[in-house]
Amino acid sequence: MNIFDGIDKLIKGNKSAAILKEPVLLLKEEFAALYAQLSICKNQTTALMEEISNLKKENENIKFENCKLREKIETFHTVKFESRNLREKIESYHHSNPHEHACEHCGSTKLRSIRSRHGRIFEDLGVRNALFTCDECGNESSFMVALPG
């Protein structure tokens, strides 16, 4: 039952109201068209609400993935920093003076290893000739160093 059922009864019951029949029919058709449009809008609203819900879920998934990627990046930076520190320690040990040799020129123990010379005679004896440079005076000094192990 819609609003025009009562008006139809009035028009049929009253002959003078017959003149209103045509405008009422036009209003009835317009009402039907608007009602159909309303139904379409409701369907579109339902579809849009579903799409909004899906987009919210997708947004939450992206936020979660973003959080995981940020954690991986932080871990990577931490590992990279630790790796750099270890590399610096290895390099400082490699170029250090673990046997506390003293410079032949100024007596300083601030020596950096620059290379080792190997020779058959020295290797057979279990030693090598290591060349150091002094951080104090800049001169080079040579020392016999035992081969490891």
Residue frames as qw, qx, qy, qz and C-alpha x, y, z in Angstrom:
[[0.000, 0.889, 0.457, 0.000, 0.00, 0.00, 0.00],
 [0.436, 0.063, 0.004, 0.898, 1.35, 3.40, -0.97],
 [0.030, 0.391, 0.307, -0.867, 0.13, 6.98, -0.53],
 [0.271, 0.131, -0.437, -0.847, -1.72, 6.99, -3.84],
 [0.163, -0.284, -0.940, -0.093, -4.19, 4.18, -2.97],
 [0.015, -0.581, -0.588, 0.562, -6.26, 6.52, -0.81],
 [0.141, 0.462, -0.173, -0.858, -6.22, 9.22, -3.47],
 [0.167, -0.013, -0.832, -0.530, -7.43, 6.72, -6.11],
 [0.096, -0.476, -0.860, 0.159, -10.44, 5.82, -3.92],
 [0.031, 0.597, 0.280, -0.751, -11.26, 9.50, -3.46],
 [0.149, 0.312, -0.477, -0.808, -11.12, 10.15, -7.20],
 [0.184, -0.176, -0.907, -0.336, -13.37, 7.15, -8.01],
 [0.126, -0.546, -0.759, 0.331, -15.84, 8.08, -5.30],
 [0.038, 0.759, 0.213, -0.614, -16.07, 11.76, -6.16],
 [0.617, 0.599, 0.414, 0.298, -16.85, 12.85, -9.74],
 [0.092, 0.994, -0.043, 0.041, -15.56, 16.41, -9.25],
 [0.493, -0.677, 0.496, 0.230, -12.17, 15.05, -8.27],
 [0.851, 0.319, 0.367, 0.195, -11.89, 13.35, -11.68],
 [0.373, 0.908, -0.121, 0.147, -10.10, 16.41, -13.00],
 [0.321, -0.782, 0.531, -0.056, -7.23, 15.63, -10.61],
 [0.962, 0.005, 0.272, 0.011, -6.82, 12.13, -12.01],
 [0.734, 0.606, -0.099, 0.291, -4.26, 13.06, -14.68],
 [0.058, 0.789, -0.461, 0.403, -1.89, 15.04, -12.40],
 [0.730, -0.449, 0.452, -0.249, -2.22, 12.30, -9.78],
 [0.962, 0.224, 0.125, 0.100, -1.24, 9.66, -12.38],
 [0.488, 0.732, -0.287, 0.379, 1.81, 11.77, -13.29],
 [0.320, -0.701, 0.494, -0.402, 2.74, 12.02, -9.61],
 [0.928, -0.168, 0.299, -0.148, 2.22, 8.28, -9.26],
 [0.860, 0.442, -0.068, 0.245, 4.64, 7.57, -12.14],
 [0.191, 0.773, -0.394, 0.459, 7.17, 10.03, -10.72],
 [0.632, -0.549, 0.428, -0.341, 6.86, 8.39, -7.30],
 [0.984, 0.055, 0.165, 0.022, 7.46, 4.94, -8.84],
 [0.657, 0.619, -0.215, 0.372, 10.55, 6.22, -10.68],
 [0.105, -0.748, 0.446, -0.480, 11.92, 7.84, -7.53],
 [0.831, -0.366, 0.339, -0.246, 11.21, 4.68, -5.53],
 [0.942, 0.279, 0.001, 0.185, 13.13, 2.61, -8.12],
 [0.371, 0.727, -0.329, 0.475, 15.99, 5.10, -7.91],
 [0.485, -0.655, 0.410, -0.409, 15.95, 4.81, -4.12],
 [0.974, -0.105, 0.196, -0.044, 16.21, 1.03, -4.42],
 [0.758, 0.514, -0.157, 0.369, 19.23, 1.39, -6.75],
 [0.013, 0.771, -0.378, 0.513, 20.86, 3.83, -4.28],
 [0.758, -0.492, 0.333, -0.270, 20.32, 1.37, -1.42],
 [0.974, 0.139, 0.071, 0.163, 22.01, -1.38, -3.44],
 [0.513, 0.663, -0.238, 0.491, 24.91, 0.94, -4.28],
 [0.340, -0.745, 0.358, -0.449, 25.20, 1.94, -0.62],
 [0.927, -0.276, 0.241, -0.078, 25.40, -1.72, 0.40],
 [0.860, 0.371, -0.032, 0.348, 28.09, -2.36, -2.23],
 [0.217, 0.767, -0.282, 0.533, 30.04, 0.73, -1.12],
 [0.613, -0.642, 0.328, -0.323, 29.83, -0.30, 2.55],
 [0.979, -0.047, 0.157, 0.120, 31.24, -3.72, 1.62],
 [0.652, 0.580, -0.119, 0.473, 34.03, -2.08, -0.38],
 [0.161, -0.806, 0.315, -0.474, 34.85, 0.22, 2.58],
 [0.840, -0.443, 0.279, -0.139, 35.02, -2.83, 4.85],
 [0.927, 0.216, 0.069, 0.300, 37.38, -4.60, 2.42],
 [0.379, 0.738, -0.191, 0.524, 39.56, -1.49, 2.13],
 [0.463, -0.750, 0.317, -0.351, 39.76, -1.21, 5.93],
 [0.946, -0.213, 0.234, 0.072, 40.92, -4.84, 6.15],
 [0.766, 0.475, -0.002, 0.433, 43.45, -4.26, 3.38],
 [0.025, 0.846, -0.237, 0.477, 44.67, -1.11, 5.18],
 [0.710, -0.603, 0.319, -0.175, 45.16, -3.09, 8.40],
 [0.951, 0.072, 0.166, 0.249, 47.12, -5.76, 6.50],
 [0.520, 0.683, -0.096, 0.504, 49.32, -3.08, 4.92],
 [0.298, -0.827, 0.288, -0.381, 49.93, -1.48, 8.34],
 [0.887, -0.368, 0.281, -0.001, 50.91, -4.89, 9.74],
 [0.853, 0.329, 0.093, 0.395, 53.29, -5.56, 6.81],
 [0.203, 0.841, -0.156, 0.478, 54.72, -2.05, 7.19],
 [0.578, -0.722, 0.308, -0.222, 55.39, -2.71, 10.88],
 [0.942, -0.110, 0.253, 0.190, 57.17, -5.99, 10.04],
 [0.667, 0.578, 0.019, 0.470, 59.27, -4.27, 7.37],
 [0.104, -0.882, 0.237, -0.395, 60.24, -1.51, 9.81],
 [0.786, -0.525, 0.325, -0.037, 61.37, -4.18, 12.29],
 [0.899, 0.197, 0.188, 0.342, 63.44, -5.86, 9.57],
 [0.375, 0.792, -0.087, 0.474, 65.01, -2.51, 8.62],
 [0.408, -0.815, 0.307, -0.275, 65.87, -1.81, 12.27],
 [0.909, -0.251, 0.310, 0.119, 67.37, -5.30, 12.59],
 [0.758, 0.501, 0.088, 0.407, 69.34, -4.74, 9.38],
 [0.101, 0.872, -0.206, 0.432, 70.71, -1.43, 10.67],
 [0.664, -0.651, 0.342, -0.138, 71.65, -3.05, 13.97],
 [0.928, 0.008, 0.277, 0.250, 73.42, -5.94, 12.22],
 [0.563, 0.702, 0.000, 0.436, 75.11, -3.51, 9.83],
 [0.192, -0.879, 0.283, -0.333, 76.32, -1.40, 12.78],
 [0.803, -0.459, 0.380, -0.006, 77.56, -4.48, 14.66],
 [0.879, 0.313, 0.186, 0.309, 79.23, -5.76, 11.50],
 [0.318, 0.839, -0.148, 0.417, 81.01, -2.43, 11.02],
 [0.459, -0.774, 0.370, -0.230, 82.19, -2.52, 14.66],
 [0.910, -0.180, 0.353, 0.119, 83.47, -6.09, 14.28],
 [0.733, 0.567, 0.071, 0.369, 85.21, -5.21, 11.01],
 [0.035, 0.890, -0.262, 0.371, 86.89, -2.24, 12.73],
 [0.687, -0.592, 0.408, -0.104, 87.99, -4.47, 15.64],
 [0.928, 0.121, 0.269, 0.230, 89.37, -7.10, 13.25],
 [0.533, 0.737, -0.039, 0.414, 91.16, -4.45, 11.22],
 [0.211, -0.866, 0.337, -0.304, 92.58, -2.80, 14.34],
 [0.822, -0.393, 0.411, 0.025, 93.77, -6.17, 15.64],
 [0.862, 0.377, 0.189, 0.281, 95.18, -7.12, 12.23],
 [0.416, 0.733, -0.115, 0.526, 97.14, -3.88, 12.04],
 [0.509, -0.831, 0.138, -0.179, 98.02, -3.81, 15.72],
 [0.320, 0.574, -0.690, 0.303, 101.20, -4.67, 17.55],
 [0.850, -0.415, -0.193, -0.261, 100.13, -7.68, 19.69],
 [0.856, -0.068, -0.290, 0.423, 103.73, -8.55, 20.66],
 [0.302, -0.939, -0.043, 0.161, 104.43, -4.97, 21.86],
 [0.722, 0.164, 0.116, 0.662, 107.48, -4.51, 19.62],
 [0.163, -0.833, -0.072, 0.524, 109.12, -1.09, 19.92],
 [0.546, 0.836, -0.010, 0.047, 110.05, 1.15, 17.00],
 [0.828, -0.007, 0.001, 0.561, 113.75, 0.81, 16.09],
 [0.333, 0.531, 0.063, 0.777, 113.95, 4.58, 15.56],
 [0.211, -0.571, 0.136, -0.782, 111.97, 6.26, 18.38],
 [0.077, 0.081, -0.879, 0.463, 111.12, 3.42, 20.79],
 [0.568, 0.010, 0.156, -0.808, 107.31, 3.87, 20.54],
 [0.283, 0.072, 0.956, -0.035, 105.05, 0.79, 20.71],
 [0.526, 0.580, 0.299, -0.545, 102.39, 2.44, 18.54],
 [0.066, -0.313, 0.777, 0.542, 103.13, 0.28, 15.53],
 [0.771, 0.356, 0.195, -0.491, 100.83, -0.87, 12.73],
 [0.608, -0.069, 0.730, 0.304, 101.49, -4.01, 10.75],
 [0.417, 0.618, -0.199, -0.636, 101.77, -3.25, 7.05],
 [0.833, 0.345, -0.364, -0.233, 102.96, -6.59, 5.60],
 [0.755, -0.431, 0.493, 0.043, 104.77, -9.84, 6.27],
 [0.439, 0.616, -0.610, -0.235, 107.62, -11.28, 4.26],
 [0.942, -0.146, 0.281, -0.113, 107.74, -15.04, 3.90],
 [0.320, 0.658, -0.674, -0.104, 110.87, -16.96, 3.10],
 [0.865, 0.006, -0.494, -0.085, 111.64, -20.68, 3.03],
 [0.445, 0.202, -0.648, 0.584, 114.31, -20.47, 5.68],
 [0.241, -0.215, 0.389, -0.862, 112.10, -18.42, 8.02],
 [0.785, -0.119, -0.161, -0.587, 109.02, -20.58, 7.44],
 [0.772, 0.066, -0.621, 0.116, 111.00, -23.74, 8.17],
 [0.277, 0.125, -0.614, 0.728, 112.02, -22.16, 11.47],
 [0.215, -0.634, -0.736, 0.099, 108.37, -21.23, 12.22],
 [0.143, -0.653, -0.188, 0.720, 108.79, -17.48, 11.95],
 [0.444, 0.685, 0.392, 0.424, 108.15, -14.72, 9.45],
 [0.325, -0.088, -0.062, 0.940, 109.51, -11.25, 8.98],
 [0.019, 0.816, 0.578, -0.005, 106.78, -8.68, 9.79],
 [0.299, 0.238, 0.060, 0.922, 107.07, -5.06, 8.70],
 [0.182, -0.768, -0.548, 0.277, 105.50, -2.36, 10.88],
 [0.222, 0.575, 0.068, 0.784, 105.16, 1.39, 10.50],
 [0.299, -0.302, -0.557, 0.714, 105.37, 3.66, 13.52],
 [0.029, -0.835, -0.513, -0.197, 102.44, 5.99, 14.24],
 [0.389, -0.811, -0.070, 0.432, 104.77, 8.35, 16.14],
 [0.242, -0.614, 0.408, 0.630, 107.68, 8.89, 13.75],
 [0.693, 0.593, -0.040, -0.407, 106.40, 7.27, 10.52],
 [0.144, 0.571, -0.792, -0.163, 109.46, 5.05, 10.04],
 [0.911, 0.027, -0.309, -0.271, 109.31, 1.33, 9.27],
 [0.304, -0.539, 0.758, -0.205, 110.65, -1.40, 11.55],
 [0.754, 0.157, -0.583, -0.258, 111.08, -5.11, 10.84],
 [0.469, -0.423, 0.662, -0.404, 110.62, -7.89, 13.41],
 [0.327, 0.076, -0.928, -0.159, 110.66, -11.67, 13.45],
 [0.626, -0.145, 0.271, -0.717, 107.20, -12.98, 14.45],
 [0.285, -0.063, 0.955, -0.054, 106.27, -16.60, 15.24],
 [0.390, -0.078, -0.640, -0.658, 103.86, -18.22, 12.78],
 [0.648, -0.208, 0.312, -0.663, 100.50, -19.15, 14.33],
 [0.913, -0.047, 0.220, -0.341, 99.78, -22.75, 15.30]]
